[in-house]
Each structure stands twice: as C-alpha cells, then as structure tokens.
Amino acid sequence: MTTTAVNTQHIQAMDSAHFLHPFTDFKDLNSRGARVITEAKDIYVWDSEGRRMLDAMSGLWCVNVGYGRKELADAAHTQMMQLPYYNSFFQTTNVPAATLAAKLASLAPTVGDRSFDHVFYSSSGSESNDSNVRMVRRYWDLLGQPERKVIIGRVNGYHGSTMAGASLGGMSGMHAQGDLPIPNITHIEQPYYFENALPGESSDAFGLRAAGWLEQKILEIGPEKVAAFIGEPVQGAGGVIIPPATYWPEIQRIVDKYGILLVSDEVICAFGRVGHWFAYEKFGYKPDLVTFAKAITSGYIPLGGVMVGNRVAKVLIEQGGEFNHGYTYSGHPVACAVALANLEIMERENLVGRVRDDVGPYLAQQFAKLSDHPLVGVAETCGLMAGLVLVKNKAHKTPFPSELEVGMRCRAHCFANGLIMRAVGDRMIIAPPLTITHAQIDELMGLIHKVLDLTLADARAALWMD
Ligand SMILES: Cc1ncc(COP(=O)(O)O)c(C=O)c1O
C-alpha cells in the first residue's frame, strides 16, 4: 500500500498545539509528537512515515470486519445522499434505525424467559451505560421500589468515561479525577484468578468465591436497596480478564435470588469477539440489559445502544409514560445504515462462526505456546481476545515492580517492530479483526515472540529478572 503524502511534522505541530487527546498526558505527548496514522487495509495500518503495523487491537476493539470495506463507505454515502440526518424524538423514525432494531432483536438470543425485542440507541458505549442507569432506576421507580438505587460494578471493570460510565467502572485512577463514583454506585473485587485466587484454589472454586462477593455486597447494602449488577462478560480494558466458567452462572443465581437486574456490558464482547453474536450466550447467563457499541459498525462510524430485555421493556412501555432521556443522534440514519451493512458482511462471511470454530481455537492453540516463554506468567484467550502477563519470576509468578513499567517497554518494542498490542500494566493484550487468517495469526505470533525476546533482553540487562 502506498501511503498518502503527509507532512508528519506539520500534523504533529498542529496536533500538539490544539488537540487534547483522550487518556493522555498532554505534556508528555507534546514532547514526543503523536504517531500519525494515515491509512489502513485488512488488519494493517500505516503511519505517515510509511511504516506498516499489524493492528492486533482492531483500533480500539472495534474494527471486527477489518479496514477498507467499500460496502460500509457505500452504505454511508447512499444514506447521506438520501437522508443524512433526522431525529427520532417527536414520534418520528427512519428506515435504517427501525430496520436495525428489528435485525438486532433477531440476532440477540432468547435465554430462558429473557428475550430482547427492543433497542435504545446512543452513539457510544459510555452514553449507553448512562442510559442503563436511567433505565434501571426508572424501572424500579415504576415498580414502586424507588429505594432500589444502588448499582454494583467491579474493581478494574470499564464502562466508559462519562460521569456515570466511569462511576460504574472500577478504575481508581478515573475515580480520583472526577469525585467519582457518583452516589449509589459501588464495587466488588474482579474475578481475576491470576491475582486473586488463593494458593491451590481451583479455577472453578475461585469463580464461585468471586461471585460470592456479590452476595456479600448485596447483604451489606441491604437487598431492598440494590437495583442492578453490571459487568463485562470478559473485562477488556482491565486487561482481558477471563472469568472462570463457574462465575457467571453463580452471578445469575445470586441476582435471581435477590431479584436485582443484570446488565451485561458487551461493548467489546458482542458481535463475534468471543464467537457469539452476544457473549451472555457463551457464558450462560440471562441479562436484563445488554450494552453494545464499537463493532456494531466495526468502528467505521459511532453508534451504541442497549438491548432492552422483555422484563424491563414491558414495564417501561406499559407503565412508563414518557421516558425523559435520549440523544440528538439516537437512531442516526447513517450510523444505522452502516451497522446494517456491517452485520451483513459478518453474516455473509460467517465471521462469528469462524471465530468460534476456526480462528478462535487456532489463536488459542498458538497463544498457549507463549506460556513457555521465560517472561510469561500466564497466556490465555477467549475467542479473538487474549492476554498474557509479564513476570520477573516464572516459577513463582512474581510481578515486576510497577514503576519499572515493563509492559510499556514491551509496547515500545511492539511499535518499533510493526505490531500494535496494548499494555495494561504488565498484561499485554490483543483483539485482532475477526477476519484474521491462519497465516496472519502466524505472523502475529512471530511478532509477539520477537517483542517478548527483546523485552526479556532488556529485563535481563537491567538485572530485573529473578
Ligand atoms: C465494556 C466497555 N463499556 C463501555 C465502553 C465505553 O465506550 P465508548 O468509549 O464508546 O464510550 C468501553 C470502551 O472501551 C468498554 O470497553
């Protein structure tokens, strides 16, 4: 691929002078200049200096169908020429928004007594979780239980960056910068076996114990005050934390016992990432609300929303009257048209089944081999998301002191060697496009081995290894 001619320094100068980036130390970025990404195709991106990188993060967990899909650009163009925008307030709808809602309802599996026939649209994951807070509280108000206000999330969970999203999430660094969480949101510990299991404890036993923290918290607060529990099926931004198989069924038992709502935040996990259209199906639970965003359009245009299960929808529709909540771009026709085209590609190419039966198992097989590397404490996958932990002592799985920032050093080697992999502390994580081939997985694994070797050489030279 030839890269578009771009004057890197000029772009970096404008960027430094005017663009405050998300989740960024502004001063630090200005001192080095941002990487300028100019083009992308398939699973690769190019920067303004013509360097190619294998994007093992699908942008930011979004580009599930890969880059350069003409159908998605065509869908946006056609819709923009026909109806670029109209709102869905004032008893109005548009063709793509209604069509997509019906499509999503047909894709979301019914589990037990829970079906998903309704969608509430937003433009992002964060907004969708704000909508969840509004819907959860409205639901209990309508049922005459207004004291049910508390929503329980998890430490190191991520639910977005708005005031409600960041409050539902359990990122201490985010809470510290905004007087968060907002009232009536609290957290339990995450189901992270590698860090939180007791010596000799089996994964299944740990899963039950970790779910038990929810019951303890409910009893501590008083069950009559608890409105909902929210969790990601697999924690993404927290470092691809894959819960034990026993965890979600036990969470389901507990929420059922106390009658509280269950919110599955599938902003990362839905649309094939774990080999299912929706991840609650894989993990065996039946949520009341399901958050989605990102891969609904493969990130080509912003769109998010909530699948509203029948339990909540029935109350909101039949008893609710006007719901005083919504966004200018709820049901944006262009975003919905792109989503429909994106889902059509996913169906035509059987991308979800491919992750479940083909590339997911192949990645699992190849990724497991990383466990033999001297720097790797654990390497695990779920569908097409994966994480490994860098440790200073493999036998005892001893972590490096966090101030050494070994994960960031590894990430620097990734960029220098044409690989985009994310560091969450010393957990290195990937979530490549669902279109990745076996040969590209081999290429990816070759790059990962290389950057691990380079990081190991650094750590040995600095005498950090035990
Ligand atoms: C599980 C989860 N929920 C919510 C969000 C927030 O989405 P957005 O950045 O689109 O607001 C994210 C973003 O990564 C996420 O991973």
The ligand as an SDF file (V2000), in Angstrom:
LIG
                    3D

 16 16  0  0  0  0  0  0  0  0999 V2000
  -17.0010   -2.6190   28.1710 C   0  0  0  0  0  0  0  0  0  0  0  0
  -16.9780   -1.1830   27.7550 C   0  0  0  0  0  0  0  0  0  0  0  0
  -18.0120   -0.3960   28.0550 N   0  0  0  0  0  0  0  0  0  0  0  0
  -18.0550    0.8910   27.6830 C   0  0  0  0  0  0  0  0  0  0  0  0
  -17.0290    1.4550   26.9640 C   0  0  0  0  0  0  0  0  0  0  0  0
  -17.0910    2.8910   26.5820 C   0  0  0  0  0  0  0  0  0  0  0  0
  -17.3200    3.0080   25.2350 O   0  0  0  0  0  0  0  0  0  0  0  0
  -17.0670    4.4130   24.4860 P   0  0  0  0  0  0  0  0  0  0  0  0
  -15.6030    4.6550   24.5360 O   0  0  0  0  0  0  0  0  0  0  0  0
  -17.6230    4.1500   23.1210 O   0  0  0  0  0  0  0  0  0  0  0  0
  -17.8420    5.4360   25.2130 O   0  0  0  0  0  0  0  0  0  0  0  0
  -15.9420    0.6660   26.6010 C   0  0  0  0  0  0  0  0  0  0  0  0
  -14.8290    1.2300   25.8260 C   0  0  0  0  0  0  0  0  0  0  0  0
  -13.8040    0.6270   25.6380 O   0  0  0  0  0  0  0  0  0  0  0  0
  -15.9030   -0.6780   27.0190 C   0  0  0  0  0  0  0  0  0  0  0  0
  -14.8640   -1.4760   26.7330 O   0  0  0  0  0  0  0  0  0  0  0  0
  1  2  1  0
  2  3  1  0
  2 15  2  0
  3  4  2  0
  4  5  1  0
  5  6  1  0
  5 12  2  0
  6  7  1  0
  7  8  1  0
  8  9  2  0
  8 10  1  0
  8 11  1  0
 12 13  1  0
 12 15  1  0
 13 14  2  0
 15 16  1  0
M  END
$$$$
